[in-house]
Amino acid sequence: MGKHHIVESGEHASGIAVKYGYQSFEPIWKAAENADLREVRKNPQVLLAGDDIYIPERKTKKFSVTTGQNHTFHVTRARLELRLRLLTSQGKPAGGLSVMSRVDKVETASDTTGAGDLTIVVSPQSTFATVEITTAEAEGERLPLELVFAIGGLDPIDEVFGAKSRLSNLGYLTSAPDDPFADEELELAVEEFQADHDLTITGALDDATNAKLLEVHGS
Amino acid sequence: MTDDQNPFDGGSASGNHPVKLRLAFDVAPTTKEGFNTVRVPLVAIACWRLNHAVFDFDSSFVTPETREELALLAKVVKANPDSPLAVFGHADPTGEDEANKVLSGRRARAIYAVLRRNVSAWESLFSARVMGDSWGLKSTQRILAFLTREDDALPYLDGPADGAFGPATDKAIRAYQTDNGLTVDGVAGPKTRAALYAEYMDAICSDGEEPFALKEDAFILGGAGASTKGAAQGCGELNPVHLLSADERETLDAEARNALDAPNRRVMIFFFRPGTKVTRDDWPCPNWDEPGSGCEKALWPNGNERRENRDAPREYRNDRHTMACRFYDRLARTSPCEGVVLPVARIRLFDLDESPIPNATYEVSGEGFSIEGTSRDSYVVLRNIPHATTCTVKWSRPLELRKADLLDPDGELDDYEFETEIVIKLPKGDDETADRLRLANLGHGHHESDDEALLAFRMASNVEVTGSTEDVLNELRRRHDRCELPPKPEPKERA
């Protein structure tokens, strides 16, 4: 018998899989019972709090082995990554940027690629990653810019909150980080996004805008 | 506290933008091809606006009246020592776009030059007269009427600054030349002007006691050679904060129109997040003396439509669609110096069973303000609260629902069903005090220790914690600062 899992805020497929003893979320996601969810959510890493996900019973693999010998078993788990594409304030790739990334207390110094890409390996249980942008000329007095990433915090695109997060990540909804409910801020952010991507300026999150937002954001 | 009581009157101002130095992003991890695009935005954290009235009509000369405003600027600079800044000049919509671009650029340049003590920049503004903007003898007279002689502390010029050369002006120039070891000829030539400008700049640009000036690297893109791109630019008439109605524009005489247009004639300075670095390519404004065509890429596609005169007058702070330049609009959007009033507190109105009440009627009153109304989404927004304050909130479910609950259909109803007193404090930053305040705001303020409060928050909000206290704190900040409600435990009685 399988179980049902109700997704909580901040959860993603890989984290849920590990919680139920799976090495990969594929068998869960592909279960026939989750067909409707697959249809609605498309991306298992972008779920909504309240989503009902079916967790099939784990199949136990049996191995016949001989006694008196050592046996090595390999468990494969897909590497979970946080892939970021950093842009400058004018939306150009922030290539060759020196950054210090931190996840689960592990610090890694690296540079972004020419396209501004940065990949951080995370564990399914990691909830936060931070990226500190260090500049060569940075002096003691200057505050480094710290970007905090809530892994699994991204809601589906067709949820207003999900669209807002993407607009915010893309720098359009910057004016009031404390104020996600302000409709007028959202309207201006949407207008600006539409202007940048040759969409009709309506200020509303219509299908064309959401599709473009998903494409540009990358997830 | 309504918008009408906003102190914004088009005069000078300074203030802080509501921003964070840590930026939070919601992202999705991936085992396949997805990614998350994240823009590191240019964020203005503080601002200063120069009162429109301190410039003479059509002139970029920095008048003595600027002194008080510059003292205000000194305070903002002191409070934001590592924030690079940029100067933006604006003109009113009277006249041609290009002429206004030039004038606003020259005004920005003039202010930049005072801050940098760049005497030769003033000299070129004086000598390169452009259209209406001609400093002329009048500017020299105004300086001489402001500066005082060392021996008797009286102004050099005892007479009107009218641009006409007469005996009083001759006497004043000679006296100044004598005091400053210049050739005494009664003619204010380049050398005399240079001495006058240097002394005058120190006199008007001080923090109230000591003169204050800025280094080149105080400006955004500063220290990048001879060009002052980024440091000072003119926006012309692209970004009005007050738009006349079409009718006013047509029928009013020049003087009346001029008065209404006053808030648009301004010089703004934005201070950016400390350590902000931009490249030349990332700065969309042309230099102060370059043509307005350089702005084109930064404009809204419907920019001209935004700044057109319509049936009713429009204010940027209410309408928010009056500016043509997107780049500037973004900076101004949260700026108290552009009159924008921000919501700083949101109160959500709940029913007894802890569910939000749609269409709740409410009344919120506190020190010097009282607002009432109906809230569709159950939120009440309190705007422009300057400091921590206590207020009384009264609210009810919609009348029909209350009537339906009455046993006696003709029974009397109280004005409001619920009433509570709330203390509004504004948590800032990620320190202990701010976190304590967040806990209190989320209803965990009555615990004996912080640990206990944190535990209560953790339990009440279903935070599963595998990591450190810091993880819980991050979650607390996330939920509080985004006004996120703890998810309700759902019945999980399923197979």
Interface residues (C-beta under 8 A of the other chain):
Chain A: M1 H4 I6 E8 S9 H12 S14 S24 N43 Q45 V46 A49 G50 D52 A78 R79 L80 E81 L82 R83 L84 R85 L86 L87 T88 S89 Q90 G91 K92 A94 D104 D117 V122 Q125 S126 T127 F128 I133 T135 E137 A138 E141 R142 L143 P144 L145 E146 L147 V148 F149 A150 I151 G152 G153 L154 D155 S165 S168 N169 L170 G171 T174 S175 A176 P177 D178 D179 P180 F181 A182 E184 E185 L188 E191 E192 A195 I201 V216 H217 G218 S219
Chain B: P18 V19 K20 L21 R22 L23 A24 F25 D26 V27 A28 P29 T30 T31 G34 F35 N36 T37 V38 R39 V40 P41 L42 V43 P81 D82 R273 P274 G275 K277 V278 T279 D281 D282 P284 W300 P301 N302 R320 R326 D329 R330 R333 T334 L342 P343 R346 D377 Y379 N462 E464 T466 G467 D471 N474 E475 R478 D481 R482 C483 E484 P487 E490 K492 R494 A495
